[in-house]
Amino acid sequence: MANIIIVGTQWGDEGKGKIVDCLTEKSNVVARYQGGHNAGHTVVIGGDKFILHLIPSGVLHKDKLCIIGNGVVVDPLALITEIEELKARGVAVMENLKVSKNAHLIMPTHVSLDLSKELKKGSKKIGTTGRGIGPCYTDKASRSGIRMLDLFWPEQFKEKLRANVADANYMLGQFPDTKKLGADEIYNMYMSYGEKLAPYVDDTDITINEAIKSGKSVLFEGAQGTLLDVDHGTYPYVTSSNATAGGAMTGLGVGPKCIDEVLGVAKAYTTRVGEGPFPSELMGQEGELLREKGAEYGATTGRPRRCGWLDFVVLRHAVRVNGLTGLVITKLDILDGMDKIKVCVGYRYKDQLLKDFPKEMPILEGCTPVYEELDGWTGHTTAGVRSYGKLPQKAKDYMKVIGETLGIPIAIVSTGQDRDDIIYS
Ligand code: IMP
């Protein structure tokens, strides 16, 4: 199979985990390139549910190499916990997982800073997952971060840690209620994590390039989504990494020429967790209905997701900035039983009709959605349908509108939670 990037086209939680799991069958390597354990990828196999936060969803298949790239930020305890939990359920992790030496480590200070900064922001908070993601990427960009490889150079690690903790405690000085950890305490904890993770640590840039050179196919697993990308999302209400397709290059150390396809994953409607603008959000009963039917509660934090109609302004932006070659529509079955389905075709801002996603926050916040209404497929179901021909006609019409509006083919449709509830075109 080809080398494919799987990327979220909305605000994350599009169901990428399941799609990666399904496509892994035909791939040799699955690689994560950004984010950290803020992600929550749910995969259901024969009724058994797995929620993966850091380890690529491909690990649930035998004999597939799984890579956590240099662009990912790793909380070592979260990784060890995930490894142990998977092992306890019979998943072969030891043989198949490699973690980049260059991946930056989330430290306890990052978590304290994340939580304290959010508290300080009050009503302007981002609504982060509180996992220390932003402060860890901040240290990486300001060249004071600590990487996986540092765990194996104890003296160097101690020195870097002292400087890092001193900086963090200085900033945390503004928050008298925050517990401050000493460098020695963290040192001992992290050295023990290093021992446990040593078998997995690798020059993943070399490993992945050798795999590609020898003809193996790679799935690049994006986390979060396009509108949460630090450059192309609803800044500052974003995560701190490049969730878009470009992040796969820098986050793993591969060149763009090795990519054959970029598949964008979109829910048949839209959700967002955390703060920030969301033009097609449904505030009343319709939103509640989508949330309950779609079980729209965060896989990482359990927070209720905000729900709304499918938004073509968002998706057009995602097609453009990711160079999408195809689309995957998930959770189509959640729209079963709806009499009418709306799609957002543009934004009204003052007397203008906007077709492109605005970058200016005051404009975005002042936009109202312009909808077109389509017929639902009441009386028919898409749940568990496994061939395109068996979809109700109105559901096919919905897929056609999406494909034609965005000008790219719909490659896959997901019609339920289980691995097998899927239609390939
Ligand atoms: P952070 O990544 O924890 O810093 O959170 C920044 C923003 O990204 C918040 O709005 C989070 O809710 C959101 N976010 C982070 N990871 C995910 C995810 O995997 N799915 C959906 N939203 C996410």
Residues whose N, C-alpha, C, O or C-beta is under 5 A from the ligand:
A	BS01	IMP	W11 G12 D13 N38 A39 G40 I126 G127 T128 T129 G130 R131 I133 G134 Q224 L228 V238 T239 S240 V273 G274 E275
